[in-house]
Amino acid sequence: MWPTDRLQTLFGIEHPVVQAPMAGASTPAMAVAVANAGGLGSLGCAMMSAEQLRAAAAEVAAGTNGAVNFNFFVHEEPDLGGHDPAAMRAALAPFYAAYGLGEPAAPKVGAPAFDDAMLEVLLSCAPKVASFHFGLPSQRAVDELKRAGVKLIGNATNVAEARTLEAGGMDAIVAQGAEAGGHRGAFIGPAHENDMGTMALVPLVVDAVKIPVIAAGGIFDGRGVAAALMLGASGAQIGSVFLRADESSAPALHKQVLADTPDNATKLTRLFTGRPARSIRNRLVRELSAHEGDAAPFPTQRAAIAPLAKAAATRGSADFMQLWSGQAGLRAEAAPSARIFRRICDEALALLA
């Protein structure tokens, strides 16, 4: 028996374990598998078009009656007016030349942040849960989603963010330690300074807010889930362990690198997107480390790296690919998502007993 049922009651789930929404790796099949196993499945929707979101929601609805969380970015739209791309383009030029790509691509605005148009699409999909990264959505979005009965999750990397999310109408908070893979969800203060680890962050957030807290960052098995609950969290969110799962859409190169990764191979870097995100160190991260400050504003840096990553990948190299991974990414498991999920829950329940 779990020592708390706050998340189970809030989301209508059996186990207080959340499969993290990982844009580019999580899939409807993964979310459905976890939901049907009794957890909160999640789908990273930040890079989806309206049509892709509708299709994904339809696949989820056809596969499960369980709770699935649809995740979106709510970052401030970038201003390229004050950014000088010269230093980054000069740093990338030798790599572009080596692959015959010509002049390095300029930074370019890509998928927009969650807005009113995407809100209307999401509402039409009748989600049970929605979550947001990099802050709060608009007040209109919060009000309309809550009126529709959607449960809302925010992401905090410090206590000030957690309090802001609670005041802003979130129903639960992910306390994201710096061990977590992918983007830091920081939105109050410089992102690179919000680097508190999970062990310290979780009890501070638990003490600061009244709503349920979900621990995230470096958790990959039942020991981590049990520890999170002992720290006062109502549950745990787990991401990197699912990156090699059967249902993961992470590129084969990414999965192979995870399988070969030692335990000290990740780093927070701005080089791929313009915001700090934890990735496995590859050639780009190592050789351009002095140019972290030259990255274009999030998410426009993607456009400068994408041609290089694609060209290298066609030659079987992950040298320039964004290889998101938490610090425990080497424990990513090549197995069905439901099996991974059940193993973690069984381990945690045995320890808590």
C-alpha positions in Angstrom: 0.0 0.0 0.0 1.2 3.5 -0.9 1.8 5.8 2.1 -0.2 8.6 0.5 -3.1 8.7 -2.1 -3.1 12.3 -3.0 -2.0 11.8 -6.6 -4.1 8.8 -7.0 -7.2 10.7 -5.9 -6.3 13.8 -7.9 -5.7 12.0 -11.2 -7.8 8.8 -10.8 -4.7 6.5 -11.0 -3.6 3.5 -9.1 0.1 4.2 -8.5 1.7 7.7 -7.8 4.2 7.4 -10.6 4.3 9.6 -13.6 6.0 8.8 -16.9 7.6 12.1 -17.9 6.5 14.0 -21.0 9.5 13.9 -23.3 9.0 15.7 -26.5 10.7 13.7 -29.3 10.6 10.4 -27.3 7.3 10.0 -25.5 4.5 8.6 -27.8 0.8 8.0 -27.5 1.6 4.2 -27.2 4.0 4.9 -24.3 1.4 7.1 -22.5 -1.3 4.5 -23.1 0.8 1.7 -21.8 1.6 3.5 -18.5 -2.0 4.7 -18.1 -3.3 1.1 -18.6 -0.7 -0.1 -16.0 -2.2 2.3 -13.4 0.1 5.3 -13.7 -0.1 8.8 -15.2 1.1 8.5 -18.8 2.4 11.7 -20.4 2.9 13.0 -23.9 5.3 15.8 -24.8 3.2 18.1 -27.2 5.5 21.1 -27.3 6.6 20.6 -30.9 3.2 19.4 -32.2 1.0 21.2 -34.7 -2.7 21.4 -34.1 -3.3 18.4 -36.4 -0.7 16.3 -34.7 -2.1 17.1 -31.3 -5.6 16.0 -32.5 -4.2 12.8 -33.9 -2.2 12.0 -30.8 -5.2 12.7 -28.6 -7.4 10.4 -30.7 -4.8 7.6 -30.4 -4.7 8.0 -26.7 -8.5 8.0 -26.4 -8.7 4.8 -28.5 -6.1 3.1 -26.3 -7.1 3.9 -22.7 -9.7 5.3 -20.3 -6.9 6.1 -17.9 -5.4 9.5 -17.2 -2.9 10.9 -19.7 -1.0 14.2 -19.3 -0.5 16.5 -22.3 2.5 18.7 -21.8 3.3 22.1 -23.4 6.0 24.8 -23.3 4.9 28.3 -22.1 8.1 30.1 -22.6 8.3 33.8 -23.6 8.5 34.2 -27.4 12.2 34.9 -28.4 13.4 38.3 -29.5 16.2 37.9 -32.1 16.5 41.7 -32.5 19.2 42.0 -29.9 21.1 38.8 -30.7 24.2 38.8 -32.8 24.6 35.3 -34.4 28.2 36.0 -35.7 30.1 34.2 -33.0 28.0 31.1 -33.1 28.0 30.9 -36.9 31.8 31.3 -36.9 32.1 28.4 -34.3 29.8 26.2 -36.4 31.4 27.0 -39.8 34.2 24.3 -39.7 31.6 21.6 -38.8 29.3 22.8 -41.6 32.2 22.8 -44.0 33.2 19.2 -43.1 29.7 18.0 -44.0 29.5 20.1 -47.2 26.6 22.2 -45.8 27.7 25.6 -46.8 27.1 28.6 -44.5 25.8 27.9 -41.1 22.0 28.3 -40.7 20.8 31.4 -38.9 18.6 31.1 -35.8 14.9 31.0 -36.6 11.7 31.0 -34.6 10.1 27.6 -34.6 7.1 26.1 -32.9 5.3 28.8 -30.8 4.7 28.6 -27.1 1.3 27.4 -25.9 -1.3 30.0 -27.0 -5.0 30.6 -27.3 -5.2 28.8 -30.6 -3.6 25.6 -29.2 -5.8 26.0 -26.1 -8.9 25.6 -28.2 -7.5 22.5 -29.9 -6.5 21.0 -26.5 -10.0 21.7 -25.0 -11.6 19.9 -28.0 -9.5 16.9 -27.2 -11.0 16.7 -23.7 -7.8 15.9 -21.8 -7.8 14.7 -18.2 -4.5 16.3 -17.3 -2.3 19.1 -18.8 1.1 20.2 -17.7 3.3 23.2 -18.5 7.0 23.8 -18.7 8.8 27.2 -18.2 6.0 28.8 -16.2 2.3 29.4 -16.2 0.0 29.5 -19.2 -2.4 32.6 -19.6 -5.1 33.1 -17.0 -7.6 32.4 -19.7 -6.1 29.1 -20.3 -6.0 28.2 -16.6 -9.7 29.2 -16.2 -11.0 27.4 -19.2 -9.1 24.2 -18.6 -10.2 24.1 -15.0 -13.8 24.8 -16.0 -13.5 21.8 -18.3 -12.4 19.6 -15.4 -8.8 19.3 -16.5 -6.2 18.8 -13.8 -3.1 21.1 -14.2 0.5 20.5 -13.3 3.3 23.1 -13.3 7.1 22.6 -13.1 9.2 24.2 -10.4 13.0 24.3 -10.0 12.9 26.4 -6.8 10.5 27.4 -4.0 9.6 30.8 -5.5 8.4 29.0 -8.7 6.4 26.5 -6.7 4.6 29.2 -4.8 3.9 31.0 -8.0 2.5 27.9 -9.6 0.2 27.2 -6.6 -1.1 30.8 -6.6 -1.6 30.5 -10.4 -4.1 27.6 -10.1 -2.0 24.5 -10.6 -3.3 21.3 -9.0 0.1 19.7 -8.5 3.7 20.6 -8.9 6.7 18.7 -10.4 9.7 19.6 -8.3 12.5 19.2 -10.9 15.9 18.6 -9.6 19.0 19.4 -11.7 19.6 15.7 -12.3 16.7 15.6 -14.7 17.2 15.1 -18.4 16.1 17.6 -21.0 15.2 21.2 -20.3 15.3 22.9 -17.0 11.8 24.2 -16.3 13.1 27.4 -14.6 11.1 30.6 -15.0 12.0 32.8 -12.0 15.7 33.9 -12.0 18.4 32.8 -14.4 17.9 29.2 -15.5 21.5 28.3 -15.1 21.4 29.3 -11.4 18.3 27.2 -10.6 20.4 24.0 -10.2 19.2 22.6 -6.9 19.3 18.8 -6.7 16.2 16.7 -6.2 17.1 15.6 -2.6 17.3 19.2 -1.4 14.5 20.7 -3.6 11.7 18.3 -2.9 11.3 18.8 0.9 11.7 22.5 0.5 8.8 22.6 -2.0 6.7 20.2 0.0 7.0 22.5 3.0 6.2 25.6 0.9 3.0 24.6 -0.8 -0.3 22.8 0.1 -0.9 21.0 -3.3 0.7 17.6 -4.1 4.4 17.6 -5.1 5.8 15.2 -7.7 9.6 14.6 -7.4 11.6 14.5 -10.6 15.3 14.2 -11.5 17.6 11.2 -11.2 14.8 8.8 -10.3 15.0 5.5 -12.2 13.8 2.7 -9.9 11.7 1.8 -6.9 14.4 3.1 -4.5 14.1 6.6 -6.0 10.3 6.5 -5.8 10.4 5.4 -2.2 12.9 8.0 -1.3 10.8 10.7 -2.9 7.8 9.7 -0.8 9.9 9.7 2.3 10.9 13.3 1.5 7.3 14.3 1.5 6.4 14.1 -2.2 3.1 12.6 -3.2 4.7 10.8 -6.1 7.6 10.7 -8.5 8.1 11.5 -12.2 10.4 9.3 -14.2 11.7 10.0 -17.7 15.1 8.8 -18.9 14.5 5.2 -17.9 11.8 5.1 -20.7 14.0 6.5 -23.4 15.0 3.1 -24.7 11.5 1.6 -24.2 9.8 -0.3 -27.0 7.4 2.6 -27.4 9.9 5.4 -27.4 10.4 7.4 -30.5 13.9 8.5 -29.6 16.2 8.0 -32.6 18.1 4.7 -32.8 21.4 6.6 -32.4 20.2 8.2 -29.2 19.1 4.8 -27.8 22.5 3.3 -28.7 24.4 6.2 -27.0 22.3 5.7 -23.9 23.2 2.0 -23.9 26.9 2.9 -24.0 26.9 5.8 -21.6 29.0 5.9 -18.5 27.6 7.4 -15.3 29.2 10.8 -15.6 28.5 11.6 -19.2 25.8 14.3 -19.0 26.0 18.1 -18.9 23.6 21.0 -18.8 24.0 22.9 -22.1 22.4 25.8 -24.0 24.1 24.8 -27.3 21.1 22.8 -28.7 18.2 25.1 -28.1 19.3 28.2 -26.3 18.1 27.1 -22.8 19.9 24.9 -20.3 19.0 21.2 -20.9 20.8 18.1 -19.7 22.3 16.1 -22.6 24.9 13.4 -23.0 28.2 15.0 -23.9 29.0 14.6 -27.5 31.3 16.3 -29.9 29.2 19.5 -30.1 28.9 19.8 -26.4 32.6 19.2 -25.8 34.1 21.2 -28.6 31.8 24.3 -28.4 31.7 24.5 -24.6 33.3 28.0 -24.8 30.4 29.2 -26.9 27.5 28.5 -24.5 27.0 32.2 -24.1 26.7 32.7 -27.9 23.6 30.5 -28.3 20.6 32.2 -29.7 17.5 32.7 -27.6 15.3 29.6 -26.9 14.1 27.9 -29.1 15.7 29.6 -32.1 19.1 28.0 -31.6 17.6 24.7 -32.8 17.6 26.0 -36.4 21.4 26.5 -36.3 22.2 23.0 -35.1 19.5 20.9 -36.9 21.2 20.7 -40.4 24.4 19.6 -38.8 22.7 17.0 -36.6 20.8 15.6 -39.5 23.9 15.4 -41.8 25.9 13.6 -39.1 23.1 11.2 -38.3 22.8 10.2 -41.9 26.4 9.0 -41.6 25.7 7.1 -38.4 27.1 9.7 -36.0 25.4 11.3 -32.9 28.2 13.9 -32.7 25.7 16.8 -33.1 22.5 15.3 -31.9 20.6 16.5 -28.8 21.0 13.5 -26.6 18.7 14.4 -23.7 19.3 12.3 -20.7 19.1 12.5 -16.9 22.1 11.8 -14.8 20.9 8.2 -14.5 20.2 7.8 -18.2 22.6 4.8 -18.4 19.7 2.9 -16.6 17.4 3.4 -19.6 15.8 0.0 -20.2 15.1 -1.6 -23.6 11.7 -3.2 -22.6 8.0 -2.5 -22.9 7.0 0.6 -21.1 4.4 -1.2 -19.0 7.0 -3.7 -17.8 9.4 -0.9 -16.8 6.6 0.9 -15.0 5.4 -2.2 -13.1 8.9 -3.1 -12.0 9.4 0.4 -10.6 6.1 0.3 -8.7 6.7 -3.2 -7.4 10.2 -2.3 -6.1 8.9 0.8 -4.4 6.0 -0.9 -2.7 8.3 -3.7 -1.4 10.6 -1.1 0.1 7.8 1.0 1.6 6.3 -2.1 3.2 
